[in-house]
Every structure is written in structure tokens, then in C-alpha cells.
Amino acid sequence: MRLVKSLDFRRWVLMGAAALGIAVPGVVTTLGGPAHAGASLEERKLPMRFSWVACPQHCRGWISAVGIVTADSPRDFDEFAHGRQLGGATIVLDSSGGSVNDSIALGRRWRDLGLLTTVGTSMQTRTAQGDRSSVLPEAYCESMCVFLLLSGKTRYVPEAAHVRVHQIWMGDRADDARAASYTAQDLMIVERDVGRLAKYTFDMGGTGDLLSLSLNVPPWEDLHELSREELQLTNIVTTDALAAVLPQTGSPVAPVAELKGKPVPDRFVGSAGETEANPQPQKTTKTAEAMAPSGAVAATVPAK
């Protein structure tokens, strides 16, 4: 499954794919409206990129994860993690979502490593005192990103962050979902991936309320932004303390921009009889998200 992307971007991708004769089998998507502005929005349209943000003096650093989850993302993360001691590290998310099954696989990897999660935009600036790393709290975690957020052993969401959810859907019919036609095979794919997502959610410590809130938002409506109360209700947030995910070491000067907010709970996922990272491809479905410029084929994605 793929994470949410702007409608304009999805149309652009579909037009490009059509012109090249590209077809992506077995994909359900999650669609979403525009969320960011400027350079950050452009980065969020690209396949997910992982980078290590070092703190020269006052904190231990963190992993920045920006962009859309594609079929390549689990492998890309494994390559990034190779040779690094990432156990217990923090991942700072800024993402519109992406492939459902690949997000599930990635989230399980993160939980196995005991990673911590939060939402934010990582920044590095040069000052007279040297390089400085910070996290800006106004960032977006949408669609399947919310379930990646849920994979954190400890999860924090700043007040200024936007955590938004919606249904999964067939990606090639999300722009006009009500007018499209669907086969029994299409319904089977969606229900299969809803089941996987539900299992994952409970495995990660999320609640049924997260599934309920997500599955109540059809593709023709705007994404639902979780309130502070809903972040607690769904168990996405597990801490109100920024220091629980971005600890500082021995400095009165905070190396991280203030994230005044409370943690957010996690999400769901699962598989029945199939490997989550390698779901069996289906014939007749494709998704705009799956056709992001990564050259990969994905599975299901939230539908906005």
C-alpha cells in the first residue's frame, strides 16, 4: 500500500505512466490532499529517503525519514542500517504515506530494532558556534505514515504536527471512486489488506479506534486529522515528553527546536498466509503511488 499524495501529483504520475504504457499490478492505494508547502512538499512527493542527522555536541542524533513508502523502501532502509548501530534510535517522520504492505514490513523492522518515533522536519544550520541540528515540529504524517509512527517503541507527537488518516482504496480508481466499477477480485484485495493492517495495528499496540477512524474516511473526502484526544485514544502517543525520544546530553542549550506537544499512539498491520514484504501480486489493479519515480511495484495504499 502506498501513502497519501496530492491529487495533482497523482494525476501527473498517472498521465506519465499512461504515456509510457506502465501498468502496476496488485496495488491498492491511499489518496490524500496537499499538505506541505515549499521544499518539504517536494521531498514528500519522492520515494522515502533515510539519513542520519548528527548532533555535534549536545544530543545523540536521529534518523530522518522523508517521503513516500515504495516497494524499495524496506531494502533502502536495510542498506542505510547496514554497519550502523541503530538499536533504540529515533526516527523523525515527514511523510504522506505510501504502499500498505511495504509500510507494514518497514514498521516491523523498526519495532524489531526498538526504534522510537516522532513527527517533524529535520534541519541542519551553520552558526558562529558551529553546525546545529534541530527538529521543526510543523510536519505531516499521513496515511500509512501513521502506522509507521505506531511502530515506535516510544512515540511522541508535537502539538504543531499533523497526523491524518483515511481509507485504503484501489489506486487507479481513487480520483473518481464513486463512479468507478469494481470486481470481486478488487474487493478481495482491499479486504485482505485491511486485515493485514488490522493485525499490524494490534501487534504494534494500537487500538481498534485507529482502524475505525481511518476506515470511516472515504477517498472522496478530506483526510481526517487526529485530535490530541484521538491520538491518545488510538494509543499513537505514548509519551508527552520530547526528551523521551530526542534526549539531550549535558547542555542547557536545546539542540532541538521546541516540540511542545504530546505523544501520539500507533497503528495496525498483518498478513494471513502471505509474506507482508512480498504480497502476491494481483492482476487488475494499479496505483499512482505505486508509480512514484522509484521503479518499484507496491501493494495496497490508503485511499485519499
Secondary structure, DSSP 8 states (H G I E B T S, - for coil): -B----HHHHHHHHHHHHHHT----S-EE--------HHHHHHHTSB-EEEEE--SSSB--EEEEESBB-TTHHHHHHHHHTT---TT-EEEEEB--BBHHHHHHHHHHHHHTT-EEEE-EEEEEEETTEEEEEEES--EEETHHHHHHHT-SSEE--TT-EEEE--EEEGGGSTTTTT----HHHHHHHHHHHHHHHHHHHHTT--HHHHHHHHTS-TTS--EE--HHHHHHTTB---S-GGGTS-B-S-SS-SS----S---B------SSS-TTS----SS---TGGGSTT------EE--
